[in-house]
Amino acid sequence: MDKYTEAENRLEVTDFLEVGDGHKLALYRHGNPEGETVLVLHGGPGGKITAKSLSFFDLFKFDVIAFDQRGCGESTPFASLEKNDINYLVSDIEKIREHYGIEKWSLFGGSFGTTLAMSYAIAHPERVKGMVLRGVFLGRQEDIDWLYQEGASYFYPENFARYRDFLPADRHDDIVQAYYEIFSGDDEEKIKEASLHWANWEMGLVRLKPHPVNFQAKAKAKDISLAKLECHYFANNLGWDEGNYILDHTPQIEDIKTIIVHGRYDVDCRPSGAFELKAKLKNADIFFPLAGHGANDLDYNEALIKAANELLSKGRFIEFTAEHKAFAKLKKWDKSEIKESELLEFVEDGTALAEVQEEDTIIVNDLGTGDRLRIKVRELKKSENETLFIWGKDN
């Protein structure tokens, strides 16, 4: 069993890897070594891997690998800005793949983790089977400005005022650069104070129903790594030489199976960015659950578990929702395998996905139990809101 410190949401480090430049990464590998290998990429920059990061996966089916990126979590040196940008992280991922001897794997990234996942896939498309992208961040200047200068500020004006007014009034025209000058300095107390203001601003807007922000608290390690690394990356265009790197390089990843899950009411990363990305990809699906940016919102959890299960399959999926009625007429059915009522129930209540593998075959995935049922389809009729399957025993 995996060991979790629930109170701190910590996950046991299983390995450390020296990647050069004085950086040593904390690695996590849990699950079934014979299962589908998935690399989990956390957000930030400056976040960390937690037990929650792995909660979307059935560890009996998946071989889940994760790591704390340079300068954060259990990786060392802590909060270091040296040799730290997205290009170094892409190189680190390749070293992790080689370290474990993995030929190809799938990627599961959230927030900045989507940026990193796509950057790695652009550099190494031959190594990527598929991607699940939660809360897409494209890393453009307009995305940075929206979050830290003007945009998200209209939704949380009281929190934004605290974050902005920590700086002198004459520095309000370029907030990221002003904070970066603090984080690049030697005044440790000033850095801690600035880190708390930065972290409070962002963490106060990630949930659909925001938790109260404790403005009187002292900066914790996670606040410092998040603030310093985010500001460092965003003040330096993440390390790219181009302003629209992801969208300009989508031809390299357009055929990779990609599932985009983005909160409908995400104030941190705008849904429009996810939609723009989807339009550039040929093999992608997009879902907008009733959620904000953080993966803790209930609808996000359900959508991400569903997306993780899809990574196990190779076909085209039909998703059944409450608005989409599915009817079945049985022929030659062996009821000892499954009762008719059980199958119809989980199709109709939206807890199943049907994967079209061949012209006459579907796989129905019960996302509650993890069962996968192979069904021979004798006839398939579809209209806008209804699907009629006439099926029989697979023989």
C-alpha positions as CSV (number, residue, x, y, z in Angstrom):
1,M,0.0,0.0,0.0
2,D,1.1,3.6,-0.6
3,K,1.9,5.5,2.5
4,Y,0.2,8.9,2.9
5,T,0.5,11.5,5.6
6,E,-3.1,12.5,5.3
7,A,-2.9,15.6,7.5
8,E,-0.3,17.1,5.3
9,N,-1.4,15.4,2.1
10,R,2.1,14.2,1.6
11,L,3.1,11.3,-0.6
12,E,6.1,9.1,0.0
13,V,9.2,9.9,-2.2
14,T,10.3,6.7,-3.9
15,D,13.5,7.9,-5.5
16,F,15.8,10.9,-6.1
17,L,17.5,11.7,-9.4
18,E,20.4,14.0,-10.1
19,V,19.7,15.9,-13.3
20,G,22.7,18.2,-13.4
21,D,23.2,22.0,-12.7
22,G,23.1,21.2,-9.0
23,H,19.5,20.0,-9.0
24,K,18.2,16.8,-7.5
25,L,14.6,15.8,-8.2
26,A,12.2,14.0,-5.8
27,L,10.5,11.2,-7.8
28,Y,7.3,9.3,-6.9
29,R,6.3,6.0,-8.5
30,H,3.2,4.2,-7.3
31,G,0.7,1.7,-8.7
32,N,1.1,-1.2,-11.0
33,P,4.4,-1.4,-12.8
34,E,2.7,-3.6,-15.5
35,G,0.0,-1.0,-16.0
36,E,-0.4,1.9,-18.3
37,T,2.4,4.4,-17.5
38,V,1.3,8.0,-16.8
39,L,3.5,10.9,-15.8
40,V,1.8,13.4,-13.6
41,L,2.9,17.0,-13.9
42,H,2.0,19.5,-11.1
43,G,1.2,23.1,-11.4
44,G,2.9,26.4,-10.4
45,P,5.6,26.7,-11.4
46,G,6.6,26.1,-7.8
47,G,3.9,23.6,-6.7
48,K,4.5,20.1,-5.6
49,I,3.2,16.5,-5.8
50,T,0.7,15.5,-3.1
51,A,-1.5,12.5,-2.4
52,K,-4.2,14.3,-4.3
53,S,-2.1,14.3,-7.4
54,L,-2.6,10.5,-7.7
55,S,-6.2,10.3,-6.5
56,F,-7.6,10.3,-10.1
57,F,-6.0,6.9,-10.9
58,D,-6.8,3.3,-10.1
59,L,-3.4,2.2,-8.9
60,F,-4.2,-1.4,-9.7
61,K,-4.4,-0.4,-13.4
62,F,-1.9,2.5,-13.7
63,D,1.8,2.9,-13.3
64,V,1.9,6.5,-12.0
65,I,5.1,8.4,-12.0
66,A,5.5,12.0,-10.7
67,F,8.2,14.4,-9.6
68,D,8.6,17.7,-7.8
69,Q,10.0,20.1,-10.4
70,R,13.2,22.1,-9.9
71,G,13.2,24.2,-6.8
72,C,10.0,22.9,-5.1
73,G,8.5,20.3,-3.0
74,E,11.2,17.8,-1.8
75,S,13.5,18.6,-4.7
76,T,16.7,20.5,-4.0
77,P,18.0,23.2,-3.8
78,F,14.7,24.6,-2.6
79,A,13.3,27.7,-4.4
80,S,16.4,28.0,-6.5
81,L,16.0,30.2,-9.6
82,E,19.3,29.1,-11.1
83,K,19.1,26.9,-14.3
84,N,15.4,26.9,-13.9
85,D,13.0,27.4,-16.8
86,I,10.6,25.3,-18.9
87,N,13.4,24.1,-21.2
88,Y,15.3,22.6,-18.2
89,L,12.1,20.9,-17.0
90,V,11.5,19.3,-20.5
91,S,15.1,18.0,-20.3
92,D,14.4,16.6,-16.8
93,I,11.4,14.7,-18.0
94,E,13.5,12.9,-20.7
95,K,16.0,12.0,-18.0
96,I,13.2,10.6,-15.8
97,R,11.9,8.5,-18.8
98,E,15.4,7.2,-19.5
99,H,16.0,6.5,-15.7
100,Y,13.0,4.2,-15.6
101,G,13.5,2.7,-19.1
102,I,10.1,3.7,-20.4
103,E,9.6,3.7,-24.2
104,K,6.3,5.8,-24.3
105,W,4.0,7.2,-21.7
106,S,0.9,9.3,-21.3
107,L,0.9,12.8,-19.6
108,F,-1.5,14.1,-17.0
109,G,-0.9,17.8,-16.2
110,G,-2.8,20.5,-14.3
111,S,-2.4,24.3,-14.7
112,F,1.2,25.0,-15.5
113,G,1.5,21.2,-15.7
114,T,-0.4,21.4,-19.0
115,T,2.1,23.9,-20.3
116,L,4.9,21.6,-19.4
117,A,3.1,18.5,-20.8
118,M,2.6,20.2,-24.1
119,S,6.1,21.6,-24.2
120,Y,7.5,18.1,-23.6
121,A,5.2,16.6,-26.2
122,I,6.3,19.2,-28.8
123,A,9.9,18.3,-28.1
124,H,9.4,14.6,-28.0
125,P,6.1,13.6,-29.7
126,E,7.3,10.1,-30.4
127,R,7.4,9.5,-26.6
128,V,3.8,10.5,-25.9
129,K,0.8,8.2,-26.2
130,G,-1.8,10.7,-24.9
131,M,-2.4,13.7,-22.7
132,V,-5.0,14.8,-20.2
133,L,-4.8,18.6,-19.7
134,R,-6.6,20.1,-16.7
135,G,-7.0,23.9,-16.5
136,V,-5.0,24.8,-19.6
137,F,-2.3,27.5,-19.3
138,L,-0.8,28.6,-22.6
139,G,1.9,30.8,-21.1
140,R,1.3,33.8,-23.4
141,Q,1.9,37.3,-22.2
142,E,-1.9,37.9,-22.3
143,D,-2.4,34.9,-20.0
144,I,0.2,36.3,-17.5
145,D,-1.3,39.8,-17.7
146,W,-4.8,38.5,-17.1
147,L,-3.8,36.8,-13.9
148,Y,-1.3,39.2,-12.4
149,Q,-2.0,42.6,-13.9
150,E,-5.6,43.1,-15.1
151,G,-8.4,40.7,-15.7
152,A,-8.8,38.3,-12.8
153,S,-8.6,41.5,-10.7
154,Y,-12.2,42.4,-11.7
155,F,-13.5,39.2,-10.0
156,Y,-11.6,39.5,-6.7
157,P,-11.0,43.3,-6.4
158,E,-10.5,43.2,-2.6
159,N,-7.8,40.5,-2.7
160,F,-6.2,42.1,-5.7
161,A,-5.8,45.4,-3.9
162,R,-3.8,43.7,-1.1
163,Y,-1.6,42.0,-3.6
164,R,-1.0,45.2,-5.7
165,D,-0.8,47.6,-2.8
166,F,2.1,45.7,-1.2
167,L,4.1,47.5,-3.9
168,P,4.7,51.3,-4.2
169,A,2.1,53.0,-6.3
170,D,4.6,53.9,-9.0
171,R,5.3,50.2,-9.6
172,H,1.7,49.2,-10.3
173,D,2.0,49.4,-14.0
174,D,4.2,46.2,-14.1
175,I,3.4,44.2,-11.0
176,V,5.3,41.0,-12.0
177,Q,8.5,42.9,-12.7
178,A,8.2,44.7,-9.4
179,Y,7.8,41.5,-7.4
180,Y,10.6,39.9,-9.4
181,E,13.0,42.5,-8.2
182,I,12.1,41.6,-4.6
183,F,12.5,37.9,-5.2
184,S,15.8,38.4,-7.0
185,G,17.2,40.3,-4.0
186,D,18.8,39.4,-0.7
187,D,16.2,40.7,1.8
188,E,14.9,37.4,3.1
189,E,12.2,39.0,5.3
190,K,11.0,41.1,2.4
191,I,10.9,37.9,0.2
192,K,8.8,36.1,2.7
193,E,6.4,39.0,3.0
194,A,6.1,39.4,-0.8
195,S,5.7,35.6,-1.2
196,L,2.7,35.6,1.1
197,H,1.0,38.4,-0.8
198,W,1.6,36.7,-4.1
199,A,0.5,33.3,-3.0
200,N,-2.6,34.7,-1.2
201,W,-3.7,36.4,-4.4
202,E,-3.5,33.3,-6.6
203,M,-4.7,30.7,-4.1
204,G,-7.7,32.9,-3.2
205,L,-9.2,32.6,-6.7
206,V,-8.6,29.0,-7.7
207,R,-11.8,27.4,-6.3
208,L,-15.3,27.8,-7.6
209,K,-16.3,28.6,-4.0
210,P,-13.2,30.4,-2.6
211,H,-11.9,29.5,0.9
212,P,-11.3,32.5,3.1
213,V,-7.7,33.9,2.9
214,N,-5.8,34.3,6.1
215,F,-3.9,37.5,5.5
216,Q,-2.3,37.4,8.9
217,A,-0.5,34.1,8.4
218,K,3.2,33.8,7.9
219,A,4.7,32.6,4.6
220,K,5.1,28.8,4.4
221,A,7.7,27.0,2.3
222,K,5.1,26.3,-0.4
223,D,4.2,30.0,-0.5
224,I,7.8,30.9,-1.1
225,S,8.5,28.3,-3.8
226,L,5.2,29.1,-5.6
227,A,5.7,32.9,-5.6
228,K,9.4,32.9,-6.4
229,L,9.3,30.4,-9.2
230,E,6.0,31.7,-10.8
231,C,7.4,35.2,-10.8
232,H,10.7,34.1,-12.2
233,Y,9.2,32.1,-15.0
234,F,6.6,34.8,-15.9
235,A,9.1,37.6,-15.8
236,N,11.3,35.7,-18.3
237,N,8.7,34.3,-20.8
238,L,9.1,30.9,-19.2
239,G,12.4,30.5,-21.0
240,W,11.0,30.6,-24.5
241,D,12.3,32.7,-27.3
242,E,8.7,33.0,-28.8
243,G,5.6,34.7,-27.5
244,N,3.1,32.1,-28.5
245,Y,5.1,28.9,-28.2
246,I,2.4,26.3,-27.6
247,L,-0.1,27.4,-30.2
248,D,2.6,28.0,-32.8
249,H,3.9,24.5,-32.4
250,T,0.6,22.5,-32.3
251,P,1.4,20.7,-35.6
252,Q,3.9,18.6,-33.6
253,I,1.2,17.4,-31.2
254,E,-2.0,17.7,-33.2
255,D,-2.5,13.9,-33.7
256,I,-1.8,12.9,-30.1
257,K,-4.9,11.8,-28.3
258,T,-5.7,14.7,-25.9
259,I,-8.5,15.2,-23.4
260,I,-8.9,18.8,-22.2
261,V,-10.8,19.3,-19.0
262,H,-11.2,23.0,-18.1
263,G,-13.4,24.5,-15.4
264,R,-16.3,26.5,-16.8
265,Y,-15.7,29.3,-14.2
266,D,-11.9,29.2,-14.1
267,V,-10.7,32.8,-13.3
268,D,-7.1,31.8,-13.0
269,C,-6.7,30.4,-16.5
270,R,-9.4,31.5,-19.0
271,P,-11.6,28.8,-20.7
272,S,-11.1,30.7,-24.0
273,G,-7.4,29.5,-24.0
274,A,-8.5,25.9,-23.7
275,F,-11.0,26.4,-26.5
276,E,-8.3,28.0,-28.7
277,L,-6.0,25.0,-28.1
278,K,-8.8,22.5,-28.9
279,A,-9.3,24.2,-32.3
280,K,-5.6,23.6,-33.2
281,L,-5.7,19.8,-32.4
282,K,-7.1,17.1,-34.6
283,N,-7.4,14.4,-32.0
284,A,-8.8,16.2,-28.9
285,D,-11.9,16.3,-26.9
286,I,-12.8,19.2,-24.5
287,F,-15.1,19.2,-21.4
288,F,-16.1,22.2,-19.3
289,P,-17.2,20.9,-15.9
290,L,-18.9,23.1,-13.4
291,A,-15.7,24.1,-11.6
292,G,-13.1,26.8,-11.1
293,H,-9.4,26.2,-11.5
294,G,-8.5,23.9,-8.7
295,A,-9.0,20.2,-9.1
296,N,-10.8,19.9,-5.7
297,D,-14.1,21.0,-7.1
298,L,-16.4,17.9,-7.2
299,D,-17.3,18.1,-10.9
300,Y,-13.6,18.4,-11.7
301,N,-12.8,15.2,-9.8
302,E,-15.4,13.2,-11.7
303,A,-14.3,14.6,-15.0
304,L,-10.6,13.8,-14.4
305,I,-11.3,10.3,-13.2
306,K,-13.3,9.8,-16.4
307,A,-10.4,11.2,-18.4
308,A,-7.9,9.0,-16.7
309,N,-9.9,5.9,-17.5
310,E,-10.0,7.0,-21.2
311,L,-6.2,6.9,-21.3
312,L,-6.5,3.1,-21.1
313,S,-8.4,2.9,-24.3
314,K,-7.6,3.7,-27.9
315,G,-11.0,4.2,-29.5
316,R,-13.5,7.0,-30.0
317,F,-15.7,7.7,-27.1
318,I,-19.4,8.5,-26.7
319,E,-20.2,10.1,-23.4
320,F,-23.7,9.6,-22.0
321,T,-25.1,12.4,-19.9
322,A,-28.5,13.0,-18.3
323,E,-29.6,14.8,-21.5
324,H,-28.6,12.0,-23.8
325,K,-30.9,9.0,-23.6
326,A,-29.6,5.6,-24.5
327,F,-32.0,2.7,-25.4
328,A,-31.1,-0.9,-25.9
329,K,-32.8,-3.8,-27.6
330,L,-31.2,-7.2,-26.8
331,K,-30.6,-10.2,-29.1
332,K,-29.0,-13.5,-28.0
333,W,-28.1,-12.1,-24.6
334,D,-26.4,-14.3,-22.0
335,K,-27.9,-12.8,-18.8
336,S,-25.5,-14.8,-16.7
337,E,-22.8,-12.3,-17.7
338,I,-24.7,-9.2,-16.8
339,K,-28.3,-8.3,-16.1
340,E,-30.0,-6.1,-18.6
341,S,-31.2,-3.6,-16.0
342,E,-27.6,-3.1,-14.6
343,L,-26.3,-2.2,-18.0
344,L,-29.1,0.1,-18.9
345,E,-28.9,1.8,-15.5
346,F,-25.3,2.9,-15.7
347,V,-25.7,4.0,-19.4
348,E,-28.7,6.1,-18.7
349,D,-27.4,7.8,-15.5
350,G,-24.3,9.2,-17.2
351,T,-21.7,7.0,-15.4
352,A,-20.5,5.2,-18.4
353,L,-18.5,5.8,-21.5
354,A,-19.0,3.7,-24.7
355,E,-15.9,3.3,-26.8
356,V,-16.4,2.6,-30.5
357,Q,-13.5,0.2,-31.3
358,E,-14.7,-1.3,-34.5
359,E,-17.7,-0.9,-36.8
360,D,-19.7,-3.4,-34.8
361,T,-18.2,-3.4,-31.4
362,I,-18.3,-1.1,-28.4
363,I,-16.7,-1.2,-25.0
364,V,-18.8,0.1,-22.2
365,N,-16.8,1.3,-19.2
366,D,-18.6,1.4,-15.9
367,L,-16.7,4.2,-14.2
368,G,-18.1,3.3,-10.8
369,T,-16.8,-0.3,-10.7
370,G,-14.1,0.0,-13.4
371,D,-15.7,-2.9,-15.4
372,R,-15.2,-2.9,-19.1
373,L,-17.9,-4.8,-21.1
374,R,-17.4,-5.8,-24.7
375,I,-20.6,-5.7,-26.7
376,K,-21.3,-6.6,-30.3
377,V,-23.5,-4.0,-31.9
378,R,-25.9,-5.4,-34.5
379,E,-27.4,-2.0,-35.4
380,L,-26.6,1.6,-34.3
381,K,-29.1,4.4,-34.9
382,K,-28.3,8.0,-33.7
383,S,-30.3,11.2,-33.6
384,E,-29.4,14.5,-31.9
385,N,-30.4,13.4,-28.3
386,E,-31.0,9.7,-28.6
387,T,-28.9,6.6,-29.4
388,L,-30.4,3.2,-30.1
389,F,-28.1,0.2,-29.7
390,I,-29.4,-3.2,-30.8
391,W,-26.8,-5.6,-29.5
392,G,-26.2,-9.2,-28.6
393,K,-23.7,-11.5,-26.9
394,D,-20.1,-11.2,-28.1
395,N,-19.6,-14.6,-29.7
